[in-house]
Amino acid sequence: MTRAQTLPRPEPDSAGQAPPTGTEAFLADLRGRVGTEVGASAWTLVDQARIDRFAEATGDRQFVHVDPARAAAETPFGGTVAHGYLTLSMLGGAVGEALPAHPCVRAVLNMAADKVRFLSPVRAGTRVRAVFTLNGVGALPGGKAALRLGATVEAEGGARALTAELTLMLLLEEPAGPTPHP
């Protein structure tokens, strides 16, 4: 039995009208949560190995990221720091972890990252997490919806490392399962 099939059938309201179901109900629920925190990821270690892999993948091998001895001697950070774009890129996995799955959502795609601000460096060996606030929900044609999320990456100890506003496209479909009776 799928998760969608285990959902309770909606009860009619006092006028005998069945409440919205499926994608309609899902979007209505989301609209009711605009302005609220909708999730936070687990703490993730940003270690030197992760920074080095990102440097290799992007070709950005500035010493401040990949040379711990030189970064300790020549920067105010006391060692290497993560690339700002590494911190930003971690939001993709964090969104998937922080937002609950729903049977109406077939896939989630990135559409935009706006208002990105790198507030403080993330030193190698620091744990970070992302916290998400729902800023808006809009229906799109063709069974899609757009979510606007405020994202904050926090470093352990309370420093905010990054803020951004993300736009995600949800590919929606009606969940499989029994059809509610009117």
C-alpha positions in Angstrom: 0.0 0.0 0.0 1.4 3.4 -0.9 1.5 6.4 1.4 -1.2 8.1 -0.6 -3.5 5.1 -0.1 -3.1 5.3 3.6 -4.3 8.9 3.9 -7.7 9.3 5.5 -10.7 10.2 3.3 -11.8 13.9 3.8 -15.0 14.5 5.7 -17.7 16.7 4.1 -18.2 20.1 5.6 -21.4 21.3 7.2 -22.9 22.1 3.7 -22.1 18.5 2.5 -19.2 19.7 0.3 -16.1 17.5 0.3 -13.0 19.4 1.1 -10.4 19.8 -1.6 -8.2 16.7 -2.2 -5.0 15.9 -3.9 -2.9 18.7 -5.4 -5.5 21.3 -4.7 -5.5 20.5 -0.9 -1.7 20.3 -0.9 -1.3 23.8 -2.4 -4.1 25.2 -0.1 -2.2 23.7 2.9 1.1 25.3 1.7 -0.6 28.7 1.2 -1.7 28.5 4.8 1.9 28.1 5.9 3.4 31.1 4.1 5.5 33.1 6.6 6.3 30.1 8.7 9.5 28.0 9.2 8.9 24.8 7.2 12.0 22.8 8.0 15.6 22.6 9.0 18.3 20.2 7.8 20.5 18.1 10.0 23.9 19.5 10.9 26.5 18.6 8.2 30.3 18.8 8.6 32.1 21.0 6.1 35.6 19.4 6.3 38.7 19.9 4.3 38.0 16.8 2.1 34.6 18.3 1.0 36.3 21.7 0.3 39.0 20.0 -1.7 36.5 18.0 -3.7 34.6 21.2 -4.5 37.8 22.9 -5.5 38.6 20.0 -7.9 35.1 20.0 -9.4 35.1 23.8 -10.0 38.7 24.6 -10.6 38.7 27.2 -7.8 41.8 26.3 -6.0 42.6 29.6 -4.1 44.9 29.0 -1.2 42.3 30.3 1.2 40.3 27.1 0.4 42.9 24.4 -0.2 46.2 25.3 1.6 45.6 25.1 5.4 49.1 26.2 6.4 49.1 29.2 4.1 45.5 30.1 5.0 46.4 30.0 8.7 49.5 32.2 8.2 48.1 34.7 5.7 44.4 35.2 6.5 42.4 36.3 9.5 40.4 33.0 9.5 43.1 30.8 11.2 42.8 28.2 8.4 40.9 27.3 5.3 37.4 28.3 4.6 34.7 26.8 2.3 33.9 28.4 -1.0 30.8 30.5 -0.8 29.4 28.6 -3.7 30.0 25.3 -1.9 27.9 26.6 1.0 25.2 27.8 -1.5 25.3 24.4 -3.4 24.6 22.5 -0.2 21.1 24.0 -0.1 20.0 21.6 -2.8 20.5 18.6 -0.5 19.3 20.4 2.5 15.9 21.3 0.9 15.3 17.6 0.1 16.2 16.7 3.7 14.2 19.5 5.4 11.0 19.5 3.5 8.6 16.6 4.0 7.8 14.4 1.1 4.2 14.5 -0.2 2.4 12.0 -2.5 1.4 14.8 -4.9 5.0 15.9 -5.5 6.7 13.8 -8.3 9.9 15.9 -8.6 11.4 19.2 -7.3 13.6 21.4 -9.6 15.6 24.5 -8.8 14.3 27.6 -10.7 16.3 30.4 -9.1 18.5 31.6 -6.2 17.9 35.3 -5.5 19.2 37.7 -2.9 22.2 35.5 -2.1 24.3 37.0 0.6 27.5 35.4 2.0 27.5 36.7 5.6 30.4 35.0 7.2 33.0 32.4 6.1 32.6 28.7 7.0 35.9 27.5 8.4 37.0 23.9 7.6 35.8 21.6 10.3 32.6 23.6 11.0 29.1 22.0 11.0 26.3 23.8 9.2 22.6 23.4 8.7 19.9 25.1 6.6 16.7 26.6 7.9 13.8 27.3 5.5 10.9 29.7 5.6 8.0 29.5 3.2 7.7 32.9 1.5 5.2 32.1 -1.2 3.3 29.5 -3.2 2.0 29.9 -6.8 0.3 27.5 -9.2 2.0 27.1 -12.6 0.4 25.7 -15.8 0.8 22.1 -16.6 0.5 20.6 -13.2 3.3 22.5 -11.6 3.7 24.9 -8.7 6.4 27.3 -7.6 7.6 27.6 -4.0 9.6 30.6 -2.7 11.7 29.7 0.3 13.9 31.9 2.5 17.0 29.9 3.3 19.5 30.6 6.0 22.7 28.6 6.4 23.7 28.6 10.1 27.2 27.6 11.3 27.3 25.7 14.6 27.6 28.3 17.4 25.0 30.6 15.9 26.7 32.5 13.1 24.7 33.0 9.9 26.9 32.0 7.0 24.5 32.6 4.1 21.0 33.8 3.3 19.2 33.4 0.0 15.7 33.2 -1.5 15.1 30.1 -3.5 12.4 29.3 -6.1 11.6 25.7 -6.6 9.4 24.2 -9.2 7.2 21.3 -8.0 6.0 18.8 -10.6 2.7 17.6 -9.3 0.4 14.7 -9.9 -2.7 13.4 -8.2 -1.7 10.7 -5.7 -2.7 7.1 -6.5 -5.2 5.5 -4.3 -8.9 5.4 -3.6 -11.0 8.2 -4.8 -13.0 9.9 -2.0 -16.7 9.4 -2.3 -18.8 12.6 -2.6 
